[in-house]
């Protein structure tokens, strides 16, 4: 048998020391094997559930809510009548593995001081009728085998998802594998967002080294020690994220045929390369393997007279049903235009925005966010703060086409459209309407 678990939080440690069957799962605190009385006036056992508020190091703070939830039938008095004094609301699905049958509300005048106070108070109220029927029952079972914390790919619990009640939403991408090809400006921000998702693996492909200019285009601070080593970008980022999660896999090389088997397991590939030739090689490989992928690009130009930057950001989704249409929006040949991008006309905020649009597009495609438009490609135009969508030639999925959606009517002015790598010449016609 495994040793008794421990916790850095004094209140959770007291629960463990008192013999309660404690589990931390997906940002929730669960106390199992609480005796209670059913509507049939019989003793049974249920699970008490609470959201969990943590500070750094997994240490709890004062509970933000006095409400608790319950897995099991609604607890009753010894005669089988419902304990109305704590009744609050009905069933709720928090995560795929946590479905509550009821919730309770009982707030002391000064609130609950900590989670030991909160959970034992509810446990005693629920257990009291059961003790009348069987004085030998107890919730203090001193289990020795339960892992006290299940945090998935994270090194500590994702309490943000639980706090927002988004467990069932997050489940739609939980356990998936994703990849980022190119972790320069935009790719590093894509990684930053993906790393906070409950995906099992994030594969990074890039054969460039982390240099000083990268520090000013990527998220998070860069120490001088990181710059001095001439380390591969993928290794820098994998090492950083190892402090928060597992599964960030560094591949200090270009994506190639040798990765075909791995690609067959990937849910979405984010292509963040900076030349048409590189993009073509990656796109052709991904199409042969049959991968869904999102390609991003930015076309920024400098107006030297006005000392202003203008241009576009593009996000293109390619799936089995949209290959040809998606290709029309991706620059797949190298040209002098590539040199404009290579001169580093990028800014951290636009790299971040391009990454946000890409990750949101993936999550919309997977049902995390509502998707009425099902666009193949979208172009964000900086000077007008507008997004232009190109919808698929085929009809959207049944059930979504009947709901009206809005889109921007603005488009780049003819003659002023950037033509640097990553822009989308097919994004809109002259009057700004989206075209297929």
N, C-alpha and C positions, 0 to 999 in steps of 0.2 A: 504494500500500500504506500501511496505517496505521502510525504510529510504534510503537516497542517499548513495551509496557506497563510501568508502574512500580507499586510497592507500598510502603505506609508501613511494612511489617514487614521488618526486615533479613533474616530468614531466607527469606521469600518472594522478596524482591528478589534474594537470592543465587541462588535457583533460576532466576529469570528471566535474571539475568546469566550464569549457567552454560549457558544455552541450552535449558533444559527447556521443554516445551510445557505451560505451567501454565494451569489454569482453576479459578476459584472459582465453584461452582454450587450454589445451594440449601443453603448452609451446609457444603459439602464441598470439599475440596481434591483436584483431579484432576491427575495428570501423564500426559499422553498419549504415545503412540508409544514405549513401552518395549519394546525387543527381547527376545524370549524364545523358548524352544524348546517346540514342541508335542509331543504324544504320538507324532506321526508323525516325530519327529526333524527337524523343519523349523523354520526361523526365521519367526516371525510378530511382530505388534506388539499390545500391550495397553495398558490404562490402570490406573495405580495410584491408589487412592482412600483418603482419610483423612477422618475427621471433623475439624473445625477449631474450635479454641478461640481466641476473640478477646477483647481488652479494648476500651476506648474507642478510637475513631478507626481501627478495623480493624487494630489491631496485635495480632499473635499473642502468646499466652502459651505456657508449656511444655505440650506435648501431654499430655492427660489419659489417653490410652491408647496402648499400644505396638502395638495391633492395626491392621493395614491391610487393605484389600480390593482386589479385582482384577477388572477387566472383560476377559474373554477366557478361553481355555482355561487349565487349571491349568498353570503353568510346570513344565518338566521339565529333567532333565539332558540332556546332549548326545545320549545314547543313547535318549531318549524316556521314561525312567522318571521318575516324579513327584518333585519336590523336597519330600520328606517333612519335611525339617528345619524348614520354615517353614509347613507345612500347618496349618490351624486349623479352618475349618468350610466348609460348602457355600454354595450360591447364596442371595442375599438381595436383595430389592427395596427399595431405600432411598427412592427417589422414582420418579415415572413415567418419568423420563429417566435414572435411575441404577440399573442392575441389575447387581450383582456376581455373578460366577461362583464366587468363592472368597474366603476371607479368610486372612491370614497372621498368625503370631505369632512374633516374634523380638525378645527384649528384652535390650538390653545391661545389664550389671550395675548401672550408674547410671541407666538409663533414657535416653530420647532428650532431648537438651538443647533442641532446637527442631525445626521442620518440615523445614529443610534437612537436618539430621542424620538424621531419620527417613526421609524420602522417598528420599534418595540411598543410604542403607544398603540399603533394600529393592530399589531399582533396580539396584544393583550385584550383589546376590545373584541377582536374577532374570536379569540380562543376562549374567552370567559364562558360563553354558553356551552362549548364543547366540554369544558371541565366539569360542568354540572352533570353531564351525561356519563363522562368517563374521567374520573380524577387522575388517571395515570397518563393521559395524553400530554405531550409537550412538543414545542417547536424547537427546543434546544437539543438537537440530535447528535451534535458533534461529528459531522461527516468528515471523512479524511480523503476522499477521492476526487472531489469536485475541484476543477481548475477555477479559481476565484475570478478570473477575468478572461473574456474572449474578445479580442480586439481586432480580429481579422488581419488585414495586411499592416495595420498600424501598431506602433509600439505602445501606444496608450489609447484609451477609448475615445472614439469620435462622439463626444457629447453634443457637438453642434447639431448633428443630424437628428439625434434623439430629442434635443431641446426644441427643435422646430417641428417635430412630429413628421419627419420626412423619411422614416425608415422604409416604408413600402415603395416610395419613389426611388430611393437610392438602390433598392434591391434590383432594379431593372438593369443596372450596370455592375452590380456586385459580382466579383469573381471573374470578370472578363480580362482579356489581355489586349493591350494596345501597344502601338509603336510610334516613335517619332523619328523621322528621317531628317537630320539636320537640326542641331540644337544651338544655332547662333542666336540672332536677335529674337525672332518670332518663336522659333522652336523651343528656346529656353523658357518662354512664358507659357507655351503649351504644356511643357513638362510641369511647371509650377502648378497649373490648374489640375492636370491629371493626377498629380501626386496626392492631392487631397480627396480624390475619388476612391471608392472601395474596390478598385480593380486589383487583381492579383499580381499582374506583371506589367511593367512599362519598359519596353525595349528601346534603347537609344542607339542610333546609328550616326556616326560622324567621325571622320578621320582628321579633323582639324584640331589644333591645340588652342587652349584657353589663353588669350592674349589680353593686353591691357584695355583695348577698346571694347572687348566683350563685357568688361566689368560695368560699363556705362550703358549697356543695352539689355542686360539680363537682370532678373529679379534677385533681391538679396544683396547683402554686402560681400565684397571680395577682399580678402586679406592680402597683404603684400606677399605672404608666404605662398599663397595659391598662384600668384602671378610669376613668382620667381622660378617655379619648377618646370614651366613649359609643359604642363600636363595636358593630356587630351581632354577636350571639353566634356565628353561623356563620363570620364572618370571623376572630374570635378563635381559634376552634378550628382552622380550616383553616391559619392562620398557624403555630400551635403544632406541628401535625403535619407541616408542611412540613420540619421539621428531621429527620424520621425516615422519611417515605415520600411517595410521590406519590399522586395520585388522590383526595384529599379535596376535594370540590367544594362551594363555599359558594353557597347560594341564599338571599339575605336577603329572602325573601318566603314567602307561604303556598303550599302545594301547591294547584295548580288545573288546570283543563282544559288549559291551555297546556303542561302537562308530560306529556300522555298518551303521546306518542311515547317519551319517556325512560322512563316507567314500564313500557312494554312490554319494556324490556331489563333490568329489575331483577329479581333473583332473590328478594329478600325486602325488604319495607318494614317498618320498626319505627316504630310509631305511639306517640308519647310526648307526647300533648297533655293539657291540664288541664281541659277543660270538655266536657260532653256535646255541645253544639252544634258545637264544633270537630271533635270525634271523628266525629260523624255526617257532616259534609261530607267529611272525608277518607275514611271508610269507604265511602261511596256512590261516590266517585270510584274508589277502588281496586277495588271490586267490579265496576264497569262495565268497567274496563280488564282485569280478570281477574288481578290481582296476588295472590300469596301475601303475607300480612302478619301481623305479630304486634303486638297491641295490649296495652299495659301500663297499669296504674293502681294507685294506692295510696289507701286510705281510712284515714286516721289521725285519731283523736280524742284529745283531752286530758281526762284525769280530773283535774280541778282539785283535788278533795279529796285524792287520793293523790299528786298531782303526778307522774303517769305517763301515758305515751302507749300506746295500744293500737289495734289495727286489723288490716288485711289488705293484702296485695300480690297483684295479679292479673296473670296472663300468659295471653293468649288467642291461639291460632293460627287464622287463617282461610284456608282453601284452597277450591278449586273444589268439593270434596266436602263441606265442612263449613260453608258460609256461614250457613245459618239457625241451626244450633246455636251457632255462634260468636257470632252477633248477640245471643243471649239472655244472654250474659255481659258485654256491653259497654254501658255507659251512653251512650245516644245522644241524650239530650235535656238541655238546660240546665235547672237548677233552683236552688233555694236551697242544695242540697247542694254545688253547685260553689263556693260562697263559702267553705266549710270548707277546700277544697284551696287556694283562692286566698289564704288567710291564711298560706300557707307552712308548714303543719304537715307538714314533711318533714325528714328527717335524711339526712346524706350516706351513712351505712351502709345505710339502707333504700333510698335511691335506687340505690346500688350493687348491693344484693341483687336488686332488681327487674330491673335491667339484666342481671345475671348469669343470672337465670332465663330472661330473654328470649333472650339469645344462645345459651345452652345448648339452649333449645328449638329454635332454628333449626338448630343443629349436629346435634341428634338427628334432626330432620326430613330433613337432608341426608346422614345416615349417618356422621357423624363420631363420634358417640357411639351406643351401643346404645339402642334405643327399643322397649321391650316394651309400653308403655302407650298410645302414640299419642293422648294426651289432647288434647282440643280446648281446654280451659282448666284452669288450676291456680290455687289460692288458697293463699298462705302466710299462716297465722294466727300473729301475733306471740306472743300470750300462751302458747300451747301449743307453739310451735316446730314446727308441723305443716304439711304440704302436702296439700291435698285435690285430687284429680284428677277431672275430668269426662271420661270416655272417649267416643269417638264412638259414635253409634248404629249405624253400620255396623261389620262385623267388621274387625279389624286385618289388615294384610297377611299373606299366607300365609307360614308359617314362623316367625312371631313369636307367634301366638296360643296355641301349645302350651306356652309357657314361662311358668311362674307368676311373678307379680310381686307385690310388697308395696306397700301404700299405708296411709297414716295412717287410723286409725279415729276420730281426734279431730276436733271441729268447734267452731265458735264456739257459745257458750252462747246459747240462744234469748233474745232480748230485748237481748243485748249486742252483736249484730252491727253494725259500723259501716255507715252508709249513705251515707258521703261518696263523691264521684266516684271511680271506679276499683274499688270493691268489687264482689263477685259474690254477688248474692242467691241465684242458682241453684247455688252451689258444692256445697252439701250439704244433706241433709234433717236432721231433728231428731236422728237418732241418729248422724249423722256419716258415713254411707255416701255414696260418690260416686254422683251421679245423672246421667243423660244430659240 
